Amino acid sequence: MTNLESPEGSSTFFTTTYSYGFDVVEDSHATSFPPFSLAKRIFRNCWFFARTLITNIFRLSWEGVTFFVHYLLFIQTKTASFVYFLEDLKDIFVKTLMWRRGLLFRPATHGGVITIASVALVVGSLFKTAVAPTDFTRDAVLAAQNTPETIIPEGRPRSEVINYTVKEGDNVSAIAAAFNISVDSVKWANNLDSVEEIKPGDALSIPPVTGVAHKVVAGDTIASIASKYEADQQTIVDYPFNYIDDSLTLNATQTVIIPGGKIPPPKPVYRAPSRQLNYGVSQYPSWWHPAVDIAVPYGTLIYAAFPGTVSVANYSRYGYGYHIVTDGGGYTNLYAHLSAISVQPGQSVAKGQLIGAVGCTGRCTGPHLHFEVHRDGVAVNPLSILP
């Protein structure tokens, strides 16, 4: 510190002198720093960089996960909306085609089958196989009438009346045998009084089964048709190609096949009145009805024909009404059209045990028991295995 004295009467000034140390190397100078300061600055910068990097990575990862989750939820919502849209379109389409089984049902069904078969034929022709062709005939089905034998039809069943042009040498008997129907069925379908009335070039109507093809008119009911052709109402309802639903109503534009029906002779023969439901079998097994119908009074108790376990005991919307299914000993047994059920699914039943009561639920024209038996998935005639 230097003391500078001023002239008399003036102020005194003090100055402070600081000394700095310089390291002079080749006309340059350097400032001295405290120990470890450089390492500290490097560590601090590295930590700042690492913290920033980790924070950004975490932020990006969290945003990515959030976006992915919301995107999945968006896709799920749109997919569900699209599925509901397709369901609505399907319901509209089904209601249009299936409304009381109207005129569009049969053409649409046949058209769909033809379309699927055409696509399968085209696609199948694109592939070659060395496997030998297999005979895919129908599984064993039940014979008609009251025989316990099981037969295999030569061809698939027909669903409609077809036209046949008479050829040279044809006769009604040969034509009926070729289509596996009765001579009377051909005569009734073509209003023939005798088998000698046909000649080459004539067009004959051939029904799909032995019986009568009836054109429904206003006022017709299943009961009136069955009475007219001396047939069983339940057989008419069960024939699959009649397309009769649970309401048992008929469309005035449809043709109903009456299996086993017959046209009364010109001179009717008196017959004593009788109820439709006599005790005993009212309908025997056939390829479209793989069961026996046993006509008994409403409420008659039903006992298990075979021991087994109850797999189904509820109401079916597909014609059976209240029904029971039991499995045991390689057999599956179906009891249908019941008025009451006395067992539950999973319950074991013994032969002769009470399981329900006869009724007329589902697609039914009168109280009876529909009894159906399957062995290894193939329908068998119950009469062939019952005692």
C-alpha positions in Angstrom: 0.0 0.0 0.0 1.4 3.4 -0.9 0.5 6.6 1.0 0.3 9.6 -1.3 0.4 12.9 0.6 -1.5 15.7 -1.0 -0.7 19.4 -0.6 -1.9 21.1 2.5 -5.6 21.5 2.6 -6.3 18.6 0.2 -7.4 14.9 0.8 -5.1 12.0 1.2 -5.3 9.0 -1.3 -4.3 5.4 -0.7 -3.6 2.9 -3.4 -3.4 -0.9 -3.1 -1.0 -2.9 -5.1 -1.8 -6.5 -5.9 0.8 -9.0 -7.2 0.0 -11.6 -9.8 2.0 -14.6 -10.7 2.5 -15.4 -14.4 4.1 -18.4 -16.0 5.7 -17.0 -19.1 6.5 -19.6 -21.7 7.4 -18.4 -25.1 5.6 -15.1 -24.9 2.4 -16.6 -23.5 0.9 -16.7 -20.0 -1.3 -19.2 -18.0 -3.6 -18.7 -15.0 -3.2 -21.2 -12.1 -6.4 -23.1 -11.0 -7.1 -25.1 -7.8 -6.3 -28.8 -7.8 -8.9 -31.2 -9.2 -11.0 -28.4 -10.7 -10.6 -29.8 -14.3 -11.6 -33.3 -13.3 -14.6 -31.9 -11.4 -15.8 -30.0 -14.5 -15.4 -33.0 -16.7 -17.3 -35.2 -14.3 -20.1 -32.6 -14.0 -20.4 -32.3 -17.7 -20.5 -36.1 -18.2 -23.2 -36.4 -15.5 -25.3 -33.7 -17.1 -25.0 -35.4 -20.5 -25.8 -38.8 -19.1 -28.8 -37.5 -17.1 -30.1 -35.7 -20.1 -29.7 -38.7 -22.3 -31.4 -41.1 -19.8 -34.3 -38.6 -19.3 -34.9 -38.3 -23.0 -34.7 -42.0 -23.6 -37.2 -42.7 -20.8 -39.5 -39.9 -22.1 -39.4 -41.3 -25.6 -39.9 -44.9 -24.3 -42.9 -43.9 -22.2 -44.4 -41.9 -25.1 -43.9 -44.8 -27.4 -45.5 -47.3 -25.1 -48.4 -44.9 -24.5 -48.9 -44.4 -28.2 -48.7 -48.2 -28.9 -51.3 -49.0 -26.2 -53.7 -46.3 -27.5 -53.1 -47.5 -31.0 -54.1 -51.0 -30.0 -57.2 -49.8 -28.3 -58.0 -47.8 -31.4 -57.6 -50.8 -33.7 -59.7 -52.9 -31.3 -62.5 -50.4 -31.3 -62.5 -50.1 -35.1 -62.4 -53.9 -35.5 -65.3 -54.3 -33.1 -67.3 -51.7 -34.9 -66.6 -53.4 -38.3 -67.6 -56.8 -36.9 -70.9 -55.3 -35.5 -71.5 -53.7 -38.9 -71.0 -57.1 -40.6 -73.4 -58.7 -38.1 -76.0 -56.1 -38.9 -75.6 -56.7 -42.6 -75.8 -60.5 -42.0 -79.0 -60.1 -39.9 -80.6 -58.0 -42.6 -79.6 -60.5 -45.3 -80.9 -63.4 -43.2 -84.2 -61.7 -42.4 -84.7 -61.0 -46.1 -84.0 -64.6 -47.2 -85.5 -66.4 -44.2 -88.7 -64.3 -43.6 -91.1 -67.1 -42.9 -89.2 -69.2 -45.3 -90.5 -67.3 -48.3 -89.8 -67.5 -52.0 -86.2 -66.4 -51.8 -85.1 -69.1 -49.4 -84.8 -72.1 -51.7 -83.2 -70.2 -54.7 -80.7 -68.5 -52.3 -79.8 -71.8 -50.7 -79.4 -73.6 -53.9 -77.5 -70.7 -55.5 -75.1 -70.6 -52.5 -74.5 -74.3 -52.7 -73.8 -74.0 -56.5 -71.5 -71.1 -55.9 -69.5 -72.9 -53.2 -69.3 -76.0 -55.4 -68.1 -74.0 -58.4 -65.4 -72.2 -56.4 -64.3 -75.6 -54.9 -64.1 -77.1 -58.4 -62.0 -74.2 -59.8 -59.7 -74.1 -56.8 -59.4 -77.9 -56.7 -58.4 -78.1 -60.3 -55.3 -76.0 -59.5 -53.9 -78.8 -57.3 -52.8 -82.3 -58.3 -52.8 -85.2 -55.9 -51.5 -88.7 -56.1 -54.1 -90.0 -53.6 -56.6 -92.5 -55.1 -60.2 -91.2 -55.2 -62.3 -92.3 -52.3 -66.0 -93.2 -52.3 -67.6 -90.6 -50.2 -71.0 -92.2 -50.0 -73.4 -91.2 -47.2 -73.0 -92.8 -43.9 -75.2 -95.7 -42.9 -78.8 -94.4 -42.5 -81.9 -96.0 -41.3 -84.2 -98.0 -43.6 -87.7 -96.8 -44.1 -90.8 -98.6 -42.8 -90.6 -100.8 -39.7 -87.4 -102.7 -40.5 -84.4 -102.8 -38.1 -82.0 -103.0 -41.0 -79.7 -100.1 -41.9 -79.3 -99.3 -45.6 -77.0 -97.0 -47.6 -78.8 -95.1 -50.4 -77.1 -95.2 -53.8 -77.3 -91.5 -54.4 -77.9 -88.3 -52.5 -81.6 -87.6 -51.7 -83.5 -85.3 -54.0 -85.3 -82.3 -52.6 -87.7 -81.4 -55.3 -90.0 -82.8 -58.0 -88.0 -83.3 -61.3 -89.1 -83.7 -64.9 -88.3 -86.9 -66.9 -88.8 -87.3 -70.6 -90.1 -90.8 -71.5 -87.8 -92.7 -73.8 -88.5 -95.6 -76.2 -89.1 -98.8 -74.3 -89.9 -97.0 -71.0 -92.8 -97.9 -68.8 -94.1 -96.6 -65.5 -92.8 -99.5 -63.5 -89.3 -99.2 -64.9 -89.3 -95.4 -64.3 -90.5 -95.8 -60.8 -87.9 -98.5 -60.1 -85.1 -96.2 -61.6 -86.0 -93.4 -59.2 -86.7 -95.7 -56.2 -90.3 -94.7 -55.7 -93.6 -96.5 -56.1 -95.6 -96.9 -59.3 -98.6 -95.1 -57.7 -96.4 -92.1 -56.8 -95.6 -91.7 -60.6 -99.3 -92.2 -61.5 -100.5 -89.7 -58.9 -97.9 -87.0 -59.8 -99.0 -87.2 -63.5 -102.7 -87.9 -63.2 -102.4 -91.3 -64.9 -105.3 -93.7 -64.7 -103.1 -96.6 -65.9 -99.5 -97.5 -66.5 -100.1 -97.8 -70.2 -100.9 -94.1 -70.8 -97.3 -92.9 -71.5 -95.5 -92.7 -74.8 -92.0 -91.6 -75.8 -91.5 -87.9 -75.6 -94.0 -87.4 -72.7 -92.8 -85.3 -69.7 -93.4 -86.9 -66.4 -93.1 -85.3 -62.9 -91.1 -87.5 -60.6 -91.5 -86.9 -56.8 -88.4 -87.3 -54.6 -89.9 -90.0 -52.4 -92.8 -92.4 -52.4 -95.8 -90.3 -51.7 -97.6 -87.3 -53.0 -96.5 -83.8 -54.0 -99.2 -81.3 -52.9 -99.4 -77.7 -54.1 -100.4 -75.6 -51.1 -103.4 -73.4 -51.6 -105.0 -70.8 -49.3 -106.6 -72.4 -46.2 -104.4 -75.5 -46.3 -103.0 -76.7 -43.0 -100.7 -79.6 -42.1 -103.6 -81.4 -40.5 -105.9 -81.0 -43.5 -103.2 -82.1 -45.9 -102.4 -85.2 -43.8 -106.0 -86.1 -43.6 -106.5 -85.6 -47.3 -103.6 -88.0 -48.2 -104.0 -90.4 -45.2 -100.5 -89.4 -44.0 -99.0 -88.6 -40.6 -98.7 -84.9 -39.7 -95.3 -85.3 -37.9 -93.8 -87.1 -41.0 -94.8 -84.1 -43.2 -93.3 -81.7 -40.7 -90.1 -83.7 -40.3 -89.4 -84.1 -44.0 -86.4 -81.6 -44.3 -87.2 -80.3 -47.8 -90.6 -79.0 -46.8 -89.0 -76.2 -44.9 -91.6 -76.0 -42.2 -90.5 -74.1 -39.1 -91.7 -74.3 -35.5 -94.8 -72.2 -36.3 -96.1 -75.1 -38.5 -97.4 -72.5 -41.0 -97.5 -73.1 -44.8 -96.8 -70.8 -47.7 -99.4 -70.6 -50.4 -96.6 -70.7 -53.0 -94.8 -73.9 -51.9 -95.1 -77.5 -52.8 -95.3 -79.9 -49.9 -94.0 -83.5 -50.1 -96.1 -86.0 -48.2 -93.9 -89.1 -47.7 -96.0 -92.2 -47.6 -99.2 -90.3 -48.6 -101.7 -91.7 -51.0 -104.5 -90.3 -53.1 -107.8 -91.8 -52.1 -109.5 -94.0 -54.7 -112.4 -92.5 -56.7 -114.9 -94.4 -54.7 -114.0 -93.7 -51.0 -114.3 -96.6 -48.7 -115.9 -96.0 -45.3 -113.5 -96.3 -42.4 -114.3 -96.0 -38.8 -113.1 -92.7 -37.3 -110.0 -93.0 -35.2 -107.6 -90.7 -33.4 -104.3 -89.8 -35.1 -102.4 -90.8 -32.0 -103.0 -94.5 -31.4 -100.7 -96.1 -28.8 -97.6 -97.4 -30.5 -95.2 -96.3 -33.2 -96.7 -93.5 -35.3 -93.6 -92.9 -37.5 -90.8 -95.3 -38.3 -87.2 -94.4 -39.1 -86.3 -93.0 -42.5 -83.2 -91.2 -43.9 -84.8 -87.8 -43.1 -86.2 -88.9 -39.7 -83.6 -91.1 -38.0 -85.9 -92.0 -35.0 -89.1 -93.6 -34.0 -92.1 -91.6 -32.9 -94.2 -93.3 -30.2 -97.7 -91.9 -29.8 -98.8 -91.9 -26.2 -101.0 -89.5 -24.1 -99.7 -86.2 -23.0 -97.8 -86.4 -19.7 -97.0 -90.1 -20.0 -93.8 -90.8 -17.9 -90.6 -91.6 -19.8 -88.0 -94.0 -18.4 -84.4 -94.3 -19.6 -84.0 -97.0 -22.2 -80.3 -97.4 -21.5 -78.0 -96.4 -18.6 -75.7 -93.4 -19.1 -74.9 -89.9 -18.2 -77.1 -86.9 -19.1 -75.3 -84.5 -21.4 -78.2 -82.3 -22.4 -81.4 -81.4 -20.7 -83.0 -78.2 -22.0 -85.1 -76.6 -24.7 -84.0 -76.6 -28.3 -85.0 -74.0 -30.9 -84.4 -76.4 -33.7 -87.5 -78.5 -33.5 -86.9 -80.8 -30.6 -88.4 -78.6 -27.9 -87.7 -79.8 -24.4 -85.3 -82.8 -24.9 -82.8 -85.0 -23.1 -79.6 -86.6 -24.4 -77.8 -89.4 -22.6 -74.4 -91.0 -23.4 -73.4 -94.5 -22.3 -72.2 -97.8 -23.5 -71.2 -96.4 -26.9 -74.8 -95.1 -27.5 -76.2 -91.6 -27.6 -79.9 -91.4 -26.9 -82.2 -88.5 -27.6 -85.7 -88.1 -26.1 -87.5 -85.1 -27.6 -90.8 -83.1 -27.5 -91.1 -83.5 -23.7 -93.4 -81.7 -21.4 -91.2 -82.1 -18.3 -87.6 -83.0 -17.5 -86.7 -84.8 -14.4 -82.9 -85.0 -14.7 -80.0 -82.5 -15.0 -76.8 -82.4 -17.2 -74.0 -84.5 -15.6 -76.4 -86.8 -13.8 -76.0 -90.5 -14.1 -79.2 -92.5 -14.9 -79.9 -96.2 -14.7 -81.9 -98.2 -17.2 -85.6 -97.8 -16.3 -85.0 -94.6 -14.3 -87.6 -91.8 -14.6 -86.2 -88.9 -16.8 -89.2 -86.9 -18.0 -92.7 -86.9 -19.5 -94.3 -86.9 -23.0 -95.3 -83.6 -24.4 -95.6 -81.6 -27.7 -92.9 -78.9 -27.5 -90.9 -77.7 -30.5 -92.0 -78.7 -34.0 -94.7 -81.1 -33.1 -98.3 -81.8 -34.2 -99.4 -84.0 -31.3 -98.1 -85.5 -28.1 -95.6 -88.2 -28.8 -92.0 -89.3 -27.9 -89.3 -88.8 -30.5 -86.7 -91.4 -29.6 -83.4 -91.3 -31.5 -80.3 -93.5 -31.0 -76.7 -93.0 -32.4 -73.8 -95.4 -32.1 -70.3 -94.0 -32.8 -71.9 -91.0 -34.4 -74.1 -93.0 -36.8 -77.9 -93.2 -36.5 -79.3 -96.7 -35.9 -82.8 -97.9 -35.8 -83.9 -97.9 -32.1 -86.2 -100.9 -32.8 -83.2 -103.0 -33.7 -81.6 -102.6 -30.2 -84.6 -102.3 -27.9 -85.7 -105.5 -26.1 
